[in-house]
Amino acid sequence: MDFRIRDRRLRVNIPDRARLMAELRERMRQRRGFALATLNLDHLVKLRQDEAFLDAYLAQDLVVADGNPVVWLSRLAKKPVSLVPGSELVVPMAELARDSGLSIALFGSSDAALADAAQDLTRRLPGLQISARIAPPMGFDPQSPAADALLAEVRDSGAGLCFLALGAPRQEILAARARSIAPQTGFASIGAGLDFLGGHQKRAPVWVQKIAMEWLWRMLSSPRRLAGRYLRCALLLPELVADALRLRRGG
C-alpha cells in the first residue's frame, strides 16, 4: 500500500505480522540492523508538515500499518495490509532477540518507566538480557551530536535490538540516523509501548480495541491533548480516500 505525500511515495512494505516476524528473525540471525516504523493516521498528517520526518520515514527499512484507518484505506485501494500495532510488538520482538542470542536496549520515556518496563520484560521472558537503558533529557534533539553519542552507547552495549519510545517524529528520525551509527542493531519505533508495559500509561480495554474505537477512548481520556490531533486526522481523510480510489483504478 502506497501513500502519496507531495511528489513522494511512502509504502507499507510489510503486509502483516507473520511477514514482519520472519523478516526480523532473518535480520537478527545475520546481525543485519533495521529501522522499523509503525504508520498511523497521525503520522500521515505530520509527514505532510515536516520534511525531516518524511525523509526519515522514507529511510525506514520496514513499515507496518499501526492504525485501522491505514488498514481500511489499503482495502479501499485493493492493496490490503493487516493491522500490526507497535505496542503489541515489544514482547514478541524481545523474545525473538532473546532466542537469537541478542540483548536489547530500551531508549526513551523516563528512567522510572524504563526500569518498570525492564522488570516486566525480564519477568515475562526469562533469560532476556537488557544491555542498555537510556532516558534522554527533556528537549532531546534526535539530530544533535548528543543523540549520535547516545546511539553510539547503544551500539557499544552490544544490543541487537533497541526499542525507541520517544514519540513521532523524534523516534523515526533517530532510527534513520542509527542505521549508519549502529548498522548491526535493529531500531523499532514503538511510541508508548514501554510505558504500557511498565504501567505508566493505560491502554484501552481489549473490547474497545476490537471494535476499532481505541482512538475515541484515548480522546475521551485526554480531550485537551488529543482533540486537535484527531480533528487534523479527520480533515486529511478525504484526500487519503481519493488517493486510495486512484490506486484502486490503477493510478
C-alpha positions in Angstrom: 0.0 0.0 0.0 1.4 3.4 -1.1 0.6 6.8 0.2 1.3 9.9 -1.9 2.9 12.7 0.0 3.6 15.7 -2.2 5.7 14.2 -5.0 6.9 11.3 -3.0 5.5 7.9 -2.1 5.6 6.1 1.2 5.0 2.3 1.1 3.7 0.0 3.8 6.1 -2.7 2.7 5.4 -5.3 5.4 1.8 -6.5 5.0 1.2 -8.5 8.2 2.7 -9.6 11.5 3.8 -13.0 10.2 5.9 -11.5 7.4 7.4 -9.0 9.8 8.5 -11.6 12.3 10.0 -13.7 9.5 12.0 -10.7 8.3 13.1 -9.8 11.8 14.2 -13.3 12.5 16.4 -13.4 9.4 17.9 -10.0 10.1 18.7 -10.9 13.7 20.3 -14.2 12.5 22.5 -12.2 10.2 23.1 -9.4 12.6 21.8 -7.0 10.0 20.2 -4.0 11.5 17.0 -2.2 10.6 14.7 0.7 11.2 11.1 -0.2 11.8 8.2 2.3 11.7 4.6 1.8 12.6 2.4 4.0 10.4 -0.8 5.6 11.6 -3.1 8.4 10.6 -1.4 11.0 12.9 1.9 10.2 11.2 0.3 10.8 7.8 -0.7 14.2 9.0 2.7 15.1 10.3 4.5 13.7 7.3 2.9 16.4 5.2 4.1 19.1 7.6 7.7 18.0 8.4 10.2 17.4 5.7 12.8 15.9 8.1 10.1 13.4 9.3 9.3 12.4 5.8 12.9 11.9 4.9 13.3 9.7 8.0 10.2 7.7 7.2 11.4 7.0 3.6 14.7 5.8 5.1 13.0 3.1 7.2 13.6 -0.5 6.2 10.3 -1.8 7.4 6.9 -0.1 7.6 3.8 -1.7 9.0 0.2 -0.4 9.5 -0.4 0.6 13.1 -3.8 2.1 12.8 -7.2 0.9 11.5 -7.6 3.8 9.1 -4.4 2.8 7.3 -5.8 -0.8 7.0 -9.2 0.5 5.8 -7.5 2.7 3.2 -5.4 -0.2 2.0 -8.6 -2.3 1.5 -10.2 0.5 -0.4 -7.2 0.6 -2.7 -7.4 -3.2 -3.1 -3.8 -3.4 -1.7 -4.7 -4.8 1.7 -2.4 -4.9 4.7 -3.1 -6.1 8.2 -3.1 -4.2 11.5 0.2 -4.5 13.3 0.1 -2.3 16.4 3.6 -1.2 17.5 2.7 -1.5 21.2 1.9 -5.2 20.7 5.3 -5.9 19.1 7.6 -5.2 22.1 7.2 -8.6 23.8 7.4 -10.8 20.7 10.3 -8.8 19.3 12.2 -9.1 22.6 11.5 -12.8 22.7 12.9 -13.1 19.2 16.0 -11.2 20.2 16.5 -13.5 23.2 16.0 -16.6 21.2 18.6 -15.2 18.6 21.1 -14.8 21.4 20.9 -11.0 21.3 20.5 -8.4 24.1 18.1 -5.5 23.8 18.2 -1.8 24.7 15.4 0.5 25.9 15.6 4.1 24.8 13.2 6.9 25.6 10.4 7.7 28.1 11.7 8.1 31.7 14.1 6.3 34.0 11.2 5.0 36.1 9.2 3.8 33.1 12.2 2.1 31.6 13.0 0.4 34.9 9.5 -0.9 35.2 9.3 -2.0 31.6 12.6 -3.8 32.0 11.3 -5.6 35.1 8.1 -6.6 33.2 10.1 -7.9 30.2 12.5 -10.0 32.2 9.7 -11.5 34.2 7.9 -12.5 31.0 11.0 -13.6 29.2 13.5 -15.4 31.5 17.0 -15.1 30.1 16.4 -11.9 28.3 19.4 -9.6 28.6 18.9 -5.8 28.7 22.3 -4.2 27.9 21.3 -0.5 28.0 18.5 1.7 29.3 18.7 5.3 28.1 16.1 8.0 29.1 17.2 11.2 27.2 16.6 14.6 28.8 13.7 16.9 28.1 14.1 18.7 24.8 16.2 15.9 23.4 17.1 16.6 19.7 17.4 13.4 17.6 19.5 15.3 15.1 22.1 16.5 17.6 25.7 15.3 18.4 24.3 14.3 21.8 21.9 12.0 20.0 24.7 10.5 18.0 26.6 9.9 21.2 23.7 8.0 22.8 23.3 5.9 19.6 27.0 5.0 19.9 26.3 4.0 23.5 23.6 1.6 22.2 26.0 0.2 19.7 28.8 -0.2 22.2 26.4 -2.1 24.6 26.2 -4.9 22.0 22.4 -4.7 21.8 21.0 -6.3 18.7 17.6 -4.7 19.2 16.7 -1.2 20.5 13.1 -0.1 21.3 12.6 3.6 20.7 9.9 5.2 22.9 10.2 8.9 22.0 7.0 9.6 20.0 6.8 10.8 16.5 8.7 12.3 14.8 11.7 12.0 17.1 11.9 8.2 17.3 11.7 7.8 13.5 14.3 10.5 12.9 16.6 8.8 15.4 16.1 5.4 13.9 17.1 6.7 10.5 20.3 8.2 11.9 21.0 5.0 13.7 21.3 3.0 10.5 24.8 4.4 9.9 25.9 4.7 13.5 24.8 1.2 14.7 24.3 -0.8 11.5 24.1 -4.2 13.3 21.3 -3.1 15.6 17.6 -3.1 14.9 15.7 0.0 15.9 11.9 -0.3 16.5 9.8 2.9 17.0 7.1 1.8 19.4 5.7 5.0 20.9 4.1 4.4 24.2 4.9 0.7 24.1 7.3 0.7 27.0 5.0 3.0 29.1 2.2 0.4 28.6 4.5 -2.4 29.7 5.7 -0.6 32.8 2.2 0.5 33.8 2.9 4.2 33.3 0.2 4.6 30.6 -3.0 2.6 30.3 -4.1 1.2 27.0 -7.7 0.9 26.0 -9.6 -2.2 27.1 -9.4 -5.1 24.7 -13.1 -4.9 23.8 -12.5 -1.3 22.8 -9.5 -2.3 20.6 -11.6 -5.0 19.0 -14.3 -2.6 17.8 -11.6 -0.2 16.5 -12.5 2.6 18.9 -9.2 2.9 20.7 -8.8 6.4 19.3 -12.1 7.5 20.8 -11.1 6.0 24.2 -7.8 7.9 24.1 -9.5 11.2 23.1 -12.1 10.9 25.9 -9.2 10.1 28.3 -7.2 13.2 27.3 -9.5 15.5 25.3 -7.5 18.7 25.5 -4.3 17.0 24.3 -5.8 14.8 21.6 -8.9 16.6 20.2 -6.9 18.8 17.9 -4.8 15.8 16.6 -7.9 13.8 15.7 -9.5 16.8 14.0 -6.5 17.2 11.8 -6.6 13.5 11.0 -10.3 13.8 10.1 -9.6 16.7 7.8 -7.0 14.7 5.9 -9.2 11.6 5.4 -11.0 12.9 2.2 -7.6 13.3 0.4 -6.5 9.9 1.6 -9.7 8.3 0.4 -9.3 10.0 -3.0 -5.8 8.7 -3.3 -6.9 5.1 -2.3 -9.6 5.2 -5.0 -7.0 6.4 -7.6 -4.7 3.4 -6.6 -7.7 1.1 -6.9 -8.2 2.3 -10.5 -4.5 1.7 -11.2 -3.4 5.3 -10.9 
